Amino acid sequence: MTRMDLVVKNGRVYFDGRLQNVDLWIRDGKISGIGGNYQAEETVDGRGKIVLPGAIDLHVHFRDPGYTHKEDWETGSTSAVAGGVTTVVDQPNTDPPTVDARYYRMKLEIAQRRSVVDFCLNGGPGDMKRLAELGASAIGEIFTYDHDDGELRRILEGAAKAGLLPTIHAEDREVIRENTEPLRDMRDPELYSLARPNRAEAKAIEEVLEMAERVHICHLSTSEGLELVRAAKRGGRRVSCEVAPHHLLFTKRDWRRQGTFLKMNPPLRDFRDKDALWDGLQKGDIDVVASDHAPHLPEEKKDEIWDAPPGVPGVETMMPLMLVAVRSNLLSLDRMVDALSRRPAEIFGLSSKGRIALGMDADLAIIDPRAASDIRADRLHSGAEWTPYEGRRALFPAITMIRGEVVYKDGELFAKPGFGKNLPGPGWKKTLRARSED
């Protein structure tokens, strides 16, 4: 009889588009049997629980190097696995920014020493050809408001030549400038949504779609932006997009309760936008849910509206909040798994991730659907030490597994820093093939 390393028994496994009562057999970090009768060295009891593929968070800022007083790879990745996230894509706007070979290698070395979770590293709009060769997964997020039209076009062309997906933070700088200047002497946090109106996102998306054939739009926040993405998809364009939980769960009305703690880019919108985003997510027009985990310390977020840094933490709460959305009939389980696992893997070419199937990495989130709890900052693991979701109901995983190893169980971390594995992008693989043929 074939011997396996581990079996997940008695759980309801999300397999082949539905929950099924089957055992998962794992060997060498891979799913090697679904159902059947084997022997295993270890057993994980999933009785009363559901077994889902681990989430892939395409958009995190782990702040390391440069801003490790806010977060580092160890705290950020621990926060990820505690929330059922088994793979992250880290953004390049660290200090120094990940825009050339030297700084890419610096961040890679740090992540390899400190990360608990598997990871991809995005490159910034610098030496894109060399970044691709070293393993960058994509270029961006590219902040459109940092570049004039000529610069943006050159960046998008450079990403295409390097064979890397450009990921876009879509806000037009002229629209922002025009709307911000008249408000500068005022201090009401709600003004921030007026300073960066819906038109800023829509105009930036329009311009990017005119310049590039293949793009990924980060943290979509408006109904206008969604309609532009829908139209592009109907026209056969290679466009994907993501939405962040904070744009699904908050509106401009929440400024009154949390003030500058809810400052983020793009900013909070109104109920019409929120409803449109849920509709787009339900229908699959929005491909992915990604956290845009952007931690800052509470004392930084307390500053007045023009000076407080934009961004909120969210990698640990993303999947737990979406599971409650499923329970509340805001989203089907199938669409949630698609948006958190399968589509992110497809968009970033992570062929061994995102699904429970034979031969795939055994990246699993095992959840007790009866164990909903209130989110509390003092129970979370991010270095940010606060959450905008304080008091909201959530379903946190009982167990998180990466490549067949239990890395988190019942509030305890079992993996050591450095367990996380780098997942290099397509350019690195091409470089390896070329070298092997020489």
Rosetta blueprint (number, residue, H / E / L):
1 M L
2 T L
3 R E
4 M E
5 D E
6 L E
7 V E
8 V E
9 K E
10 N L
11 G L
12 R E
13 V E
14 Y E
15 F E
16 D L
17 G L
18 R E
19 L E
20 Q E
21 N E
22 V L
23 D L
24 L E
25 W E
26 I E
27 R E
28 D L
29 G L
30 K E
31 I E
32 S E
33 G E
34 I E
35 G L
36 G L
37 N L
38 Y L
39 Q E
40 A E
41 E E
42 E E
43 T E
44 V E
45 D E
46 G L
47 R L
48 G L
49 K L
50 I E
51 V E
52 L E
53 P E
54 G L
55 A E
56 I E
57 D E
58 L E
59 H E
60 V E
61 H L
62 F L
63 R L
64 D L
65 P L
66 G L
67 Y L
68 T L
69 H L
70 K L
71 E L
72 D L
73 W H
74 E H
75 T H
76 G H
77 S H
78 T H
79 S H
80 A H
81 V H
82 A H
83 G L
84 G L
85 V E
86 T E
87 T E
88 V E
89 V E
90 D E
91 Q L
92 P L
93 N L
94 T L
95 D L
96 P L
97 P L
98 T L
99 V L
100 D L
101 A H
102 R H
103 Y H
104 Y H
105 R H
106 M H
107 K H
108 L H
109 E H
110 I H
111 A H
112 Q H
113 R H
114 R H
115 S L
116 V L
117 V L
118 D E
119 F E
120 C E
121 L E
122 N L
123 G E
124 G L
125 P L
126 G L
127 D L
128 M H
129 K H
130 R H
131 L H
132 A H
133 E H
134 L H
135 G L
136 A L
137 S L
138 A E
139 I E
140 G E
141 E E
142 I E
143 F E
144 T H
145 Y H
146 D H
147 H L
148 D L
149 D H
150 G H
151 E H
152 L H
153 R H
154 R H
155 I H
156 L H
157 E H
158 G H
159 A H
160 A H
161 K H
162 A H
163 G L
164 L L
165 L E
166 P E
167 T E
168 I E
169 H E
170 A L
171 E L
172 D L
173 R H
174 E H
175 V H
176 I H
177 R H
178 E H
179 N H
180 T H
181 E H
182 P H
183 L H
184 R L
185 D L
186 M L
187 R L
188 D L
189 P L
190 E L
191 L H
192 Y H
193 S H
194 L H
195 A H
196 R L
197 P L
198 N H
199 R H
200 A H
201 E H
202 A H
203 K H
204 A H
205 I H
206 E H
207 E H
208 V H
209 L H
210 E H
211 M H
212 A L
213 E L
214 R E
215 V E
216 H E
217 I E
218 C L
219 H L
220 L L
221 S L
222 T L
223 S H
224 E H
225 G H
226 L H
227 E H
228 L H
229 V H
230 R H
231 A H
232 A H
233 K H
234 R H
235 G L
236 G L
237 R L
238 R E
239 V E
240 S E
241 C E
242 E E
243 V E
244 A L
245 P H
246 H H
247 H H
248 L H
249 L H
250 F L
251 T L
252 K H
253 R H
254 D H
255 W H
256 R H
257 R H
258 Q H
259 G H
260 T H
261 F H
262 L H
263 K L
264 M L
265 N L
266 P L
267 P L
268 L L
269 R L
270 D L
271 F H
272 R H
273 D H
274 K H
275 D H
276 A H
277 L H
278 W H
279 D H
280 G H
281 L H
282 Q H
283 K H
284 G L
285 D L
286 I L
287 D L
288 V E
289 V E
290 A L
291 S L
292 D L
293 H E
294 A L
295 P L
296 H L
297 L L
298 P H
299 E H
300 E H
301 K H
302 K L
303 D L
304 E L
305 I L
306 W L
307 D L
308 A L
309 P L
310 P L
311 G L
312 V E
313 P L
314 G L
315 V L
316 E L
317 T L
318 M H
319 M H
320 P H
321 L H
322 M H
323 L H
324 V H
325 A H
326 V H
327 R H
328 S L
329 N L
330 L L
331 L L
332 S L
333 L H
334 D H
335 R H
336 M H
337 V H
338 D H
339 A H
340 L H
341 S H
342 R H
343 R H
344 P H
345 A H
346 E H
347 I H
348 F L
349 G L
350 L L
351 S L
352 S L
353 K L
354 G L
355 R L
356 I L
357 A L
358 L L
359 G L
360 M L
361 D E
362 A L
363 D L
364 L E
365 A E
366 I E
367 I E
368 D L
369 P L
370 R L
371 A L
372 A L
373 S E
374 D E
375 I L
376 R L
377 A H
378 D H
379 R H
380 L L
381 H L
382 S L
383 G L
384 A L
385 E L
386 W L
387 T L
388 P L
389 Y L
390 E L
391 G L
392 R L
393 R E
394 A E
395 L L
396 F L
397 P L
398 A L
399 I E
400 T E
401 M E
402 I E
403 R L
404 G L
405 E E
406 V E
407 V E
408 Y E
409 K E
410 D L
411 G L
412 E E
413 L E
414 F L
415 A L
416 K L
417 P L
418 G L
419 F L
420 G L
421 K L
422 N E
423 L L
424 P L
425 G L
426 P H
427 G H
428 W H
429 K H
430 K H
431 T H
432 L H
433 R H
434 A H
435 R H
436 S H
437 E H
438 D L
